[in-house]
Amino acid sequence: MLKYHENHPLASFGFVAAEDNQHNNATLHNTTIQNNCINKRFRFYRRMMLSLFSPEKFCQYSDKKSNIYLLLNKYTLRQRHITLQMIEKEIEALYEGEYSITPED
C-alpha cells in the first residue's frame, strides 16, 4: 500500500478484515457470536495502518462491527473528490447490512 501511495498520491484505501477461523467454525455450528467484537486480523491491520500511514495525509475510519477499515486521503476529502457519504453508499451497495463508519481515535 505504501508503494502504491508513492505512485498514486491521491489514493485512498479500505479493506474488510476476514473473519477468524474460530468465528467461522462457531457460525457453522449455530453458536451465538457477539457482533460488536473485532477480530484478530482487524486489530493487527489497524495497528499497522495507524503506524504506517501519517495522520497528516490520511483520515482513518472503521466499522468495528463489520471489520471494515478505511484510510481516506485528506487532500481528496478536502477537494471533495470523495466524501464519507460516497464511500458508505458504495459499501452498502457491495455488502448487505447496516454500517456505522466512525473516525478512529
MODELLER restraints for C-alpha pairs under 7 A, 6 or more apart:
rsr = mdl.restraints
at = mdl.atoms
rsr.add(forms.Gaussian(group=physical.xy_distance, feature=features.Distance(at['CA:5:A'], at['CA:11:A']), mean=6.17, stdev=0.5))
rsr.add(forms.Gaussian(group=physical.xy_distance, feature=features.Distance(at['CA:10:A'], at['CA:73:A']), mean=6.39, stdev=0.5))
rsr.add(forms.Gaussian(group=physical.xy_distance, feature=features.Distance(at['CA:10:A'], at['CA:76:A']), mean=6.40, stdev=0.5))
rsr.add(forms.Gaussian(group=physical.xy_distance, feature=features.Distance(at['CA:11:A'], at['CA:73:A']), mean=6.38, stdev=0.5))
rsr.add(forms.Gaussian(group=physical.xy_distance, feature=features.Distance(at['CA:12:A'], at['CA:71:A']), mean=5.67, stdev=0.5))
rsr.add(forms.Gaussian(group=physical.xy_distance, feature=features.Distance(at['CA:12:A'], at['CA:72:A']), mean=4.73, stdev=0.5))
rsr.add(forms.Gaussian(group=physical.xy_distance, feature=features.Distance(at['CA:12:A'], at['CA:73:A']), mean=5.08, stdev=0.5))
rsr.add(forms.Gaussian(group=physical.xy_distance, feature=features.Distance(at['CA:13:A'], at['CA:70:A']), mean=5.81, stdev=0.5))
rsr.add(forms.Gaussian(group=physical.xy_distance, feature=features.Distance(at['CA:13:A'], at['CA:71:A']), mean=4.97, stdev=0.5))
rsr.add(forms.Gaussian(group=physical.xy_distance, feature=features.Distance(at['CA:13:A'], at['CA:72:A']), mean=6.39, stdev=0.5))
rsr.add(forms.Gaussian(group=physical.xy_distance, feature=features.Distance(at['CA:14:A'], at['CA:69:A']), mean=5.49, stdev=0.5))
rsr.add(forms.Gaussian(group=physical.xy_distance, feature=features.Distance(at['CA:14:A'], at['CA:70:A']), mean=4.19, stdev=0.5))
rsr.add(forms.Gaussian(group=physical.xy_distance, feature=features.Distance(at['CA:14:A'], at['CA:71:A']), mean=5.97, stdev=0.5))
rsr.add(forms.Gaussian(group=physical.xy_distance, feature=features.Distance(at['CA:15:A'], at['CA:68:A']), mean=5.81, stdev=0.5))
rsr.add(forms.Gaussian(group=physical.xy_distance, feature=features.Distance(at['CA:15:A'], at['CA:69:A']), mean=5.44, stdev=0.5))
rsr.add(forms.Gaussian(group=physical.xy_distance, feature=features.Distance(at['CA:15:A'], at['CA:70:A']), mean=6.64, stdev=0.5))
rsr.add(forms.Gaussian(group=physical.xy_distance, feature=features.Distance(at['CA:16:A'], at['CA:67:A']), mean=5.55, stdev=0.5))
rsr.add(forms.Gaussian(group=physical.xy_distance, feature=features.Distance(at['CA:16:A'], at['CA:68:A']), mean=4.45, stdev=0.5))
rsr.add(forms.Gaussian(group=physical.xy_distance, feature=features.Distance(at['CA:16:A'], at['CA:69:A']), mean=6.35, stdev=0.5))
rsr.add(forms.Gaussian(group=physical.xy_distance, feature=features.Distance(at['CA:17:A'], at['CA:41:A']), mean=5.81, stdev=0.5))
rsr.add(forms.Gaussian(group=physical.xy_distance, feature=features.Distance(at['CA:17:A'], at['CA:42:A']), mean=5.22, stdev=0.5))
rsr.add(forms.Gaussian(group=physical.xy_distance, feature=features.Distance(at['CA:17:A'], at['CA:67:A']), mean=5.41, stdev=0.5))
rsr.add(forms.Gaussian(group=physical.xy_distance, feature=features.Distance(at['CA:17:A'], at['CA:68:A']), mean=6.51, stdev=0.5))
rsr.add(forms.Gaussian(group=physical.xy_distance, feature=features.Distance(at['CA:18:A'], at['CA:41:A']), mean=6.97, stdev=0.5))
rsr.add(forms.Gaussian(group=physical.xy_distance, feature=features.Distance(at['CA:19:A'], at['CA:39:A']), mean=6.66, stdev=0.5))
rsr.add(forms.Gaussian(group=physical.xy_distance, feature=features.Distance(at['CA:20:A'], at['CA:39:A']), mean=6.39, stdev=0.5))
rsr.add(forms.Gaussian(group=physical.xy_distance, feature=features.Distance(at['CA:20:A'], at['CA:40:A']), mean=6.99, stdev=0.5))
rsr.add(forms.Gaussian(group=physical.xy_distance, feature=features.Distance(at['CA:35:A'], at['CA:65:A']), mean=5.78, stdev=0.5))
rsr.add(forms.Gaussian(group=physical.xy_distance, feature=features.Distance(at['CA:36:A'], at['CA:64:A']), mean=6.91, stdev=0.5))
rsr.add(forms.Gaussian(group=physical.xy_distance, feature=features.Distance(at['CA:36:A'], at['CA:65:A']), mean=4.88, stdev=0.5))
rsr.add(forms.Gaussian(group=physical.xy_distance, feature=features.Distance(at['CA:37:A'], at['CA:65:A']), mean=6.57, stdev=0.5))
rsr.add(forms.Gaussian(group=physical.xy_distance, feature=features.Distance(at['CA:38:A'], at['CA:64:A']), mean=5.65, stdev=0.5))
rsr.add(forms.Gaussian(group=physical.xy_distance, feature=features.Distance(at['CA:38:A'], at['CA:65:A']), mean=6.53, stdev=0.5))
rsr.add(forms.Gaussian(group=physical.xy_distance, feature=features.Distance(at['CA:38:A'], at['CA:67:A']), mean=6.25, stdev=0.5))
rsr.add(forms.Gaussian(group=physical.xy_distance, feature=features.Distance(at['CA:42:A'], at['CA:67:A']), mean=6.00, stdev=0.5))
rsr.add(forms.Gaussian(group=physical.xy_distance, feature=features.Distance(at['CA:57:A'], at['CA:73:A']), mean=5.99, stdev=0.5))
rsr.add(forms.Gaussian(group=physical.xy_distance, feature=features.Distance(at['CA:57:A'], at['CA:74:A']), mean=5.45, stdev=0.5))
rsr.add(forms.Gaussian(group=physical.xy_distance, feature=features.Distance(at['CA:58:A'], at['CA:71:A']), mean=5.83, stdev=0.5))
rsr.add(forms.Gaussian(group=physical.xy_distance, feature=features.Distance(at['CA:58:A'], at['CA:72:A']), mean=5.27, stdev=0.5))
rsr.add(forms.Gaussian(group=physical.xy_distance, feature=features.Distance(at['CA:58:A'], at['CA:73:A']), mean=4.66, stdev=0.5))
rsr.add(forms.Gaussian(group=physical.xy_distance, feature=features.Distance(at['CA:58:A'], at['CA:74:A']), mean=5.16, stdev=0.5))
rsr.add(forms.Gaussian(group=physical.xy_distance, feature=features.Distance(at['CA:59:A'], at['CA:71:A']), mean=5.77, stdev=0.5))
rsr.add(forms.Gaussian(group=physical.xy_distance, feature=features.Distance(at['CA:59:A'], at['CA:72:A']), mean=5.09, stdev=0.5))
rsr.add(forms.Gaussian(group=physical.xy_distance, feature=features.Distance(at['CA:59:A'], at['CA:73:A']), mean=6.49, stdev=0.5))
rsr.add(forms.Gaussian(group=physical.xy_distance, feature=features.Distance(at['CA:59:A'], at['CA:74:A']), mean=6.15, stdev=0.5))
rsr.add(forms.Gaussian(group=physical.xy_distance, feature=features.Distance(at['CA:60:A'], at['CA:70:A']), mean=5.63, stdev=0.5))
rsr.add(forms.Gaussian(group=physical.xy_distance, feature=features.Distance(at['CA:60:A'], at['CA:71:A']), mean=4.68, stdev=0.5))
rsr.add(forms.Gaussian(group=physical.xy_distance, feature=features.Distance(at['CA:60:A'], at['CA:72:A']), mean=6.23, stdev=0.5))
rsr.add(forms.Gaussian(group=physical.xy_distance, feature=features.Distance(at['CA:60:A'], at['CA:103:A']), mean=5.98, stdev=0.5))
rsr.add(forms.Gaussian(group=physical.xy_distance, feature=features.Distance(at['CA:60:A'], at['CA:104:A']), mean=5.55, stdev=0.5))
rsr.add(forms.Gaussian(group=physical.xy_distance, feature=features.Distance(at['CA:61:A'], at['CA:69:A']), mean=5.96, stdev=0.5))
rsr.add(forms.Gaussian(group=physical.xy_distance, feature=features.Distance(at['CA:61:A'], at['CA:70:A']), mean=5.02, stdev=0.5))
rsr.add(forms.Gaussian(group=physical.xy_distance, feature=features.Distance(at['CA:61:A'], at['CA:71:A']), mean=6.57, stdev=0.5))
rsr.add(forms.Gaussian(group=physical.xy_distance, feature=features.Distance(at['CA:61:A'], at['CA:101:A']), mean=6.20, stdev=0.5))
rsr.add(forms.Gaussian(group=physical.xy_distance, feature=features.Distance(at['CA:61:A'], at['CA:102:A']), mean=5.32, stdev=0.5))
rsr.add(forms.Gaussian(group=physical.xy_distance, feature=features.Distance(at['CA:61:A'], at['CA:103:A']), mean=4.24, stdev=0.5))
rsr.add(forms.Gaussian(group=physical.xy_distance, feature=features.Distance(at['CA:61:A'], at['CA:104:A']), mean=5.12, stdev=0.5))
rsr.add(forms.Gaussian(group=physical.xy_distance, feature=features.Distance(at['CA:62:A'], at['CA:68:A']), mean=5.39, stdev=0.5))
rsr.add(forms.Gaussian(group=physical.xy_distance, feature=features.Distance(at['CA:62:A'], at['CA:69:A']), mean=4.37, stdev=0.5))
rsr.add(forms.Gaussian(group=physical.xy_distance, feature=features.Distance(at['CA:62:A'], at['CA:70:A']), mean=5.91, stdev=0.5))
rsr.add(forms.Gaussian(group=physical.xy_distance, feature=features.Distance(at['CA:62:A'], at['CA:101:A']), mean=5.24, stdev=0.5))
rsr.add(forms.Gaussian(group=physical.xy_distance, feature=features.Distance(at['CA:62:A'], at['CA:102:A']), mean=5.56, stdev=0.5))
rsr.add(forms.Gaussian(group=physical.xy_distance, feature=features.Distance(at['CA:62:A'], at['CA:103:A']), mean=6.45, stdev=0.5))
rsr.add(forms.Gaussian(group=physical.xy_distance, feature=features.Distance(at['CA:62:A'], at['CA:104:A']), mean=6.50, stdev=0.5))
rsr.add(forms.Gaussian(group=physical.xy_distance, feature=features.Distance(at['CA:63:A'], at['CA:69:A']), mean=6.61, stdev=0.5))
rsr.add(forms.Gaussian(group=physical.xy_distance, feature=features.Distance(at['CA:63:A'], at['CA:99:A']), mean=6.61, stdev=0.5))
rsr.add(forms.Gaussian(group=physical.xy_distance, feature=features.Distance(at['CA:63:A'], at['CA:100:A']), mean=5.52, stdev=0.5))
rsr.add(forms.Gaussian(group=physical.xy_distance, feature=features.Distance(at['CA:63:A'], at['CA:101:A']), mean=4.78, stdev=0.5))
rsr.add(forms.Gaussian(group=physical.xy_distance, feature=features.Distance(at['CA:63:A'], at['CA:102:A']), mean=6.41, stdev=0.5))
rsr.add(forms.Gaussian(group=physical.xy_distance, feature=features.Distance(at['CA:76:A'], at['CA:82:A']), mean=6.04, stdev=0.5))
rsr.add(forms.Gaussian(group=physical.xy_distance, feature=features.Distance(at['CA:77:A'], at['CA:83:A']), mean=5.93, stdev=0.5))
